Structures are given as structure tokens and as C-alpha cells.
Amino acid sequence: MRERLGRLTVWLDDRLGLAAVGEMATQKQVPVHKHTIWYYLGGMTLFLFIVQIATGVLLLFYYRPSAEDAYESIQFLMAEVEFGWLFRSIHHWAANLMIFTAFLHLFSVLLLRAYRSPREITWLSGVALLILAMAFGFTGYLLPWNELSYFATRVGTEIPAAIPLVGGFVGKVLKGGDDVSGATLTRFYAFHVWVLPFLCFVLLGLHLFLVQKKGMSVPPSVEREGGARRAMPFFPNFLLRDLVGWLTALAILAALAAFFPAELGEKADPFAPAPAGIKPEWYFMFMFQTLKYLPAHIMGIEGEIIGIFAFMLAGLLLFLIPFLDRRSGRGEPNPLLTWIVIAAVLYIIVLTYLGYTANPTA
């Protein structure tokens, strides 16, 4: 038996190069310093994404992507399928925690300047993955076809439709027509189950390869102090610590799913008036609230259009930070960028808080 396994291992190694992958994992070293704790956020986000994939596949066995059957299929899943409510709740909470840890990972990379040369492409792929994660949330929100998700999606799809010149085209691509309908649901389902996962797997593969190839970045402040004086092997030391975090996340997910299960609400009725308390998911709330606070017109231009372009510009600047931050690239401190990042975090927190407290029924 052992001899057969040995031959199988040799056969697979000749074709897949498993020995090279194992050698890279065992030789990789992780710097140990006062900021090492932030290195675990990437692995945590990856674990939650894996949970999303696993639970999502299970949900696909029962979900029917049509305006007539979507709500009833989820109702059947939660009421009749054994542990169906639990898997849907875990899927729901894993999505929220995944985006939360992705945001934490983004801001930790910004504050630690981990995007510096030669890790620019790692940063670009990471930002793209965060955008895809938010797109997952946006497209998945409509799939239950309940009252809240229907009207929230109607509001959300009207925002990009306000962009001059291309807004009408973008709105029709998203909605599959002039308004949110069964065609929108089918389109969002295709994006959520096929298009976005394909793009995500490609970018995730690139991102993980670059992280393994380039290793963990040492913050400039640590470099100025003489660099990380200690390091630990990625395998098994760092990976085992990662596993502890993953098990903790799994326990938190199970607790949230058990005590705060995902609700289904009422089935969407396109002809009914919009109910009170319509809101986006929490990770879109700061943008939604900003657009609400803007005046109707600013210097003769619609305030909503200015807000949309402001967010697009902020996203572009975020994407290009490795090429704009020349001081950190030279290993010099950049307090201005640090304060900008802190201000951005506070802005998101405050606007999200105001979005919920100003609309207590939301």
C-alpha cells in the first residue's frame, strides 16, 4: 500500500510539480514584529470566501432563479430542508464578515505601506478583489426576491444610471430592461453564480501567487528600526496560527447563524409602494448616506452626479496609491497619507452610523 502511494505521489509530482509548491511553502518565512498580527487578515478573508463558496453551492441545489419561484424556493429551503436555514444564515453572515475583514485587510495594508515596490500588482489585484466582493454582495442581495431587497436594488441600480452619457446603458445592463424585474433577477443570478466567481478565481489565483512569490512586506517603520529581526516558517508555524483564526471565525459564524438567523421577510410586489426603511447593505451605507446629504444641485450640476464622480475618483486614487505615494516607496514616512487613511476610516464609520440612526426603522 505504501509503495502504491509512493508511486502515485511521484506520478502526480511529475505532472503537477507538487514538490516545488511544497518547497516554496516550507522555505517561505514570515517576518515577526509588532505588526505581524495584521498578516492574518488575508487568510481570514480567504477562509470566509471558501465558506461562501461551500454554502453557496449547497443553496444552489434548491434555489430557482425566477421572479415566480425565487422567494418560494428559499422559503422551502428554510422551512423544509434539514438545516437549510442554518446554511443560508451562515452564507449570509460569512458574506458580511468576509467584506468586513477585506476592509480591515485593505486599511492595514495602507497603514503598513505593504503596497510598495515590488508589490504593486499584489495591491492592484487585492483592490480588485474587494470590489468583486462588494459586487457579490450587491448581486446576491436581490436573489431572495423579498420586499426589502427588491426596492433596495431598485434604488441601487438608479444610482449608476444617473451618470451622464453612459448611465442609461449601464442601467439597462444591470436591470436587463427599464426597471427591476424578473430579467434583473436572472441577470444578477448569472453575475453572482458565474461571472463574478470566474473573475474572482482568476484574480485570487494571481493574488495568492504574488503573496507567496514576494512574501510579506515589512513596514517602513520596522525597516528604519533595523528590520524584522525574527521570522517564522510559513509552514507549519504561520499556517497553524491561521487555522486557529479560521476555527474562531467558524465558531463566530455558527453563533451568529444560530442566534441571529437570516430573515426572509415578505415576497416582493413590484406594484406595491416602497416600504419604510429601505436601505443598502452596511458596506454601501456610507455612500448611500453621502448622496442623501448632498444638495440637489451644486454649481448647476446634480448633487448625485457629483457624489458618484467623487466616489469614482476616490476609487481610482485608491487603486493608484502605489504609484502616487513616492515617499513610502523610498522608505520615508508619509504622515499625510496616514491621516488621510484615518480620516477615510472615520468618515465611513460615522456615515454608516448616521445612516442607521437617522433611519431607525432601516
FENUR-V806512 format. One record per run of one state. SS is the DSSP state (a for helix, b for strand, c for the rest). FROM is the first residue (numbers start at 1). TO is the last residue. If there is no record, write none. Layout:
SS_FROM_TO ; SS_FROM_TO
//
This chain:
c_1_1 ; a_2_16 ; c_17_17 ; a_18_27 ; c_28_28 ; b_29_32 ; c_33_35 ; a_36_60 ; c_61_69 ; a_70_79 ; c_80_83 ; a_84_112 ; c_113_119 ; a_120_142 ; c_143_145 ; b_146_146 ; a_147_161 ; c_162_166 ; a_167_175 ; c_176_181 ; a_182_214 ; c_215_219 ; a_220_224 ; c_225_229 ; b_230_233 ; a_234_259 ; c_260_266 ; b_267_267 ; c_268_281 ; a_282_293 ; c_294_296 ; b_297_298 ; c_299_300 ; b_301_302 ; a_303_319 ; c_320_320 ; a_321_324 ; c_325_325 ; a_326_329 ; c_330_334 ; a_335_357 ; c_358_362
//
